[in-house]
Amino acid sequence: MCDNLDSAPHSAIEATLDGLPVDLPSERSSVNAVRSFLEILALEKQRVLHSLSVDGEPLNLTSPAVHRGNFSRIEAGTISLEDTSVLLLDTALRQIKQVRGCIESAVALVLINDMRTAREIWWNLASQLKEPVLTLSLLPDHLCGPANGRASLAQLRKWQLEQIAVIISIIDLACCSGDTLKLSDALETRVLPWLQKLSELTALWRETEMAGLRLGIKHGAF
């Protein structure tokens, strides 16, 4: 059997790729089966999937689909192999979301532990702050640079890493105070706002890239 529990009657499934309808083979009646078929269609055009939604619910393309019950519509979008900026931006956004969730948990967690444990919680998270910045450093200069009247990505990366160093130093000082309330407050007022700004900037870059990709698709890129 090719299908699994995440399946629906084949005749009830509608699939689109970059807004165009796709005729599915009869055996493609599960989410993962349809996704695999759409991947093949994209690769045949030297493109890769960058978005997938089931009945309007976006799926994480970095892991197998988890979708129980019937479904009726799958929509997928692609990018060319040259347009990897969106993939990098998506990765950075996931990294930001992950570390932000950890920091939000730590804000409360350090309050119910002694300072020694609270410090270890923070030090375990501190090294994760640079991960999205390193991912963003792989972006091409056309996304943000002197040609657009902005600082270069190299300069932005330098500033962001300097900001991380300052933030870590401030949180470390709170750790030295011996007061878990001060540590919790520093995490909430220093780290979370910085992550929020980084997320907003990254999302803006992604929106700009996606607008360009949609324009390319309308002009027959796929």
C-alpha positions as CSV (number, residue, x, y, z in Angstrom):
1,M,0.0,0.0,0.0
2,C,1.3,3.4,-0.9
3,D,-1.1,5.4,1.3
4,N,-1.0,5.9,5.0
5,L,-3.4,7.2,7.6
6,D,-3.0,10.7,6.2
7,S,-5.1,10.0,3.2
8,A,-8.3,11.1,1.4
9,P,-10.3,9.8,-1.6
10,H,-8.2,10.6,-4.6
11,S,-11.1,12.2,-6.5
12,A,-11.6,14.7,-3.7
13,I,-8.1,16.1,-3.7
14,E,-7.3,19.3,-5.5
15,A,-3.6,20.2,-5.9
16,T,-1.9,23.4,-7.2
17,L,1.7,24.2,-7.9
18,D,2.4,27.9,-8.2
19,G,-1.3,28.5,-8.6
20,L,-1.7,26.1,-11.5
21,P,-3.8,22.9,-11.1
22,V,-2.0,19.6,-11.0
23,D,-3.4,16.2,-12.1
24,L,-2.5,13.7,-9.5
25,P,-1.8,10.0,-10.1
26,S,-4.5,7.8,-8.6
27,E,-2.2,6.4,-5.9
28,R,-1.2,9.8,-4.6
29,S,-3.9,10.2,-1.9
30,S,-1.8,11.0,1.2
31,V,-0.2,14.3,2.2
32,N,3.3,12.9,1.9
33,A,2.5,11.2,-1.4
34,V,1.2,14.4,-3.0
35,R,4.1,16.4,-1.6
36,S,6.5,13.9,-3.1
37,F,4.8,14.2,-6.5
38,L,4.9,18.0,-6.4
39,E,8.6,17.8,-5.5
40,I,9.2,15.8,-8.7
41,L,7.3,18.3,-10.8
42,A,9.3,21.2,-9.3
43,L,12.7,19.5,-9.7
44,E,11.9,18.7,-13.4
45,K,11.7,22.5,-13.9
46,Q,14.9,23.0,-11.9
47,R,12.9,24.4,-9.0
48,V,12.3,23.4,-5.4
49,L,9.3,23.6,-3.1
50,H,9.4,26.4,-0.6
51,S,5.8,26.4,0.7
52,L,3.1,23.8,1.2
53,S,-0.3,24.1,2.7
54,V,-3.1,21.6,3.4
55,D,-6.6,23.0,3.5
56,G,-5.0,26.4,4.1
57,E,-2.8,25.2,6.9
58,P,1.0,25.8,6.2
59,L,3.2,22.8,6.7
60,N,6.8,22.7,7.8
61,L,8.8,21.4,4.8
62,T,11.8,20.5,7.0
63,S,10.0,17.5,8.5
64,P,7.5,14.8,7.3
65,A,3.9,15.9,7.2
66,V,1.8,15.3,10.3
67,H,-1.8,15.6,9.2
68,R,-4.5,13.3,10.4
69,G,-7.9,12.9,8.8
70,N,-9.3,13.7,5.4
71,F,-8.1,16.8,3.4
72,S,-9.3,18.3,0.1
73,R,-6.8,20.8,-1.1
74,I,-3.0,21.1,-1.2
75,E,-1.3,24.2,-2.5
76,A,2.4,24.4,-3.1
77,G,4.8,27.1,-4.2
78,T,8.3,26.9,-5.7
79,I,11.5,28.9,-6.2
80,S,14.3,28.5,-8.6
81,L,17.6,27.0,-7.6
82,E,19.1,30.5,-7.9
83,D,16.6,32.0,-5.5
84,T,17.8,30.4,-2.3
85,S,17.4,33.6,-0.3
86,V,13.8,32.6,0.7
87,L,15.1,29.2,2.1
88,L,17.7,31.0,4.1
89,L,15.2,33.5,5.4
90,D,12.8,30.7,6.3
91,T,15.6,28.9,8.2
92,A,16.5,32.1,10.1
93,L,12.9,32.7,11.0
94,R,12.6,29.2,12.4
95,Q,15.8,29.7,14.4
96,I,14.5,33.0,15.8
97,K,11.2,31.4,16.7
98,Q,12.8,28.5,18.4
99,V,15.3,30.5,20.5
100,R,12.5,33.0,21.4
101,G,10.3,30.2,22.7
102,C,13.2,29.0,24.8
103,I,13.9,32.5,26.2
104,E,10.1,32.9,27.0
105,S,10.2,29.7,28.9
106,A,13.4,30.7,30.7
107,V,11.8,34.0,31.9
108,A,9.6,31.9,34.2
109,L,11.9,28.9,34.6
110,V,14.8,30.9,36.2
111,L,12.4,32.2,38.9
112,I,11.6,28.7,40.2
113,N,15.2,27.6,40.4
114,D,18.2,28.6,42.5
115,M,20.7,31.0,40.9
116,R,23.2,28.3,40.0
117,T,20.6,26.4,38.0
118,A,19.3,29.7,36.5
119,R,22.7,30.6,35.3
120,E,23.1,27.3,33.6
121,I,19.7,27.7,31.9
122,W,20.9,31.1,30.5
123,W,24.4,30.0,29.5
124,N,22.8,27.1,27.6
125,L,20.7,29.5,25.6
126,A,23.3,32.3,25.1
127,S,25.1,30.4,22.3
128,Q,21.9,30.0,20.4
129,L,21.4,33.8,19.8
130,K,24.0,33.9,17.1
131,E,22.6,31.1,15.0
132,P,20.0,33.1,13.0
133,V,22.5,35.9,12.5
134,L,25.0,33.4,11.0
135,T,22.2,32.1,8.7
136,L,21.4,35.6,7.6
137,S,25.0,36.2,6.8
138,L,24.7,33.7,3.9
139,L,22.3,36.0,2.1
140,P,23.4,37.6,-1.2
141,D,24.2,41.3,-1.0
142,H,21.4,42.3,-3.4
143,L,18.9,41.8,-0.6
144,C,20.3,44.6,1.5
145,G,23.2,46.7,0.6
146,P,24.6,50.1,-0.6
147,A,22.8,49.7,-3.9
148,N,19.5,49.9,-1.9
149,G,20.7,52.8,0.2
150,R,21.3,50.6,3.2
151,A,24.2,49.2,5.1
152,S,25.8,46.0,3.6
153,L,25.0,42.6,5.0
154,A,28.6,42.4,6.3
155,Q,28.1,45.6,8.2
156,L,24.7,44.5,9.5
157,R,26.2,41.2,10.6
158,K,28.9,43.0,12.5
159,W,26.4,45.2,14.3
160,Q,24.2,42.3,15.1
161,L,27.0,40.3,16.6
162,E,28.1,43.3,18.6
163,Q,24.6,43.6,19.9
164,I,24.5,40.0,20.9
165,A,27.8,40.5,22.8
166,V,26.3,43.5,24.6
167,I,23.1,41.5,25.5
168,I,25.0,38.5,26.8
169,S,27.2,40.8,28.9
170,I,24.1,42.5,30.4
171,I,22.5,39.1,31.2
172,D,25.7,37.8,32.7
173,L,25.8,40.8,35.0
174,A,22.3,39.9,36.1
175,C,23.5,36.4,36.8
176,C,26.3,37.8,39.0
177,S,23.7,39.7,41.1
178,G,22.5,36.5,42.7
179,D,18.9,37.6,42.1
180,T,16.9,35.4,39.8
181,L,14.2,38.1,39.5
182,K,16.8,40.4,38.0
183,L,17.9,37.7,35.6
184,S,14.3,37.0,34.6
185,D,13.6,40.7,34.0
186,A,16.8,41.0,31.9
187,L,15.8,38.1,29.7
188,E,12.4,39.7,29.2
189,T,13.4,43.3,28.6
190,R,16.7,42.8,26.8
191,V,16.7,39.5,24.9
192,L,13.1,39.2,23.8
193,P,12.8,42.7,22.2
194,W,16.0,42.1,20.3
195,L,14.7,38.8,18.9
196,Q,11.4,40.5,18.0
197,K,13.2,43.2,16.0
198,L,15.4,40.6,14.3
199,S,12.3,38.6,13.4
200,E,10.5,41.7,12.0
201,L,13.6,42.6,9.9
202,T,13.9,39.0,8.6
203,A,10.2,38.8,7.8
204,L,10.4,42.1,5.9
205,W,13.3,40.7,3.8
206,R,11.3,37.6,3.1
207,E,8.2,39.6,2.1
208,T,10.4,41.6,-0.3
209,E,11.9,38.4,-1.8
210,M,8.5,36.7,-2.1
211,A,7.1,39.7,-4.0
212,G,9.9,39.4,-6.5
213,L,9.3,35.7,-6.9
214,R,5.6,36.1,-7.4
215,L,6.3,38.7,-10.1
216,G,8.7,36.2,-11.7
217,I,6.2,33.5,-11.7
218,K,3.6,35.7,-13.3
219,H,6.0,36.4,-16.1
220,G,6.4,32.7,-16.8
221,A,9.3,31.6,-14.6
222,F,7.6,28.3,-14.0
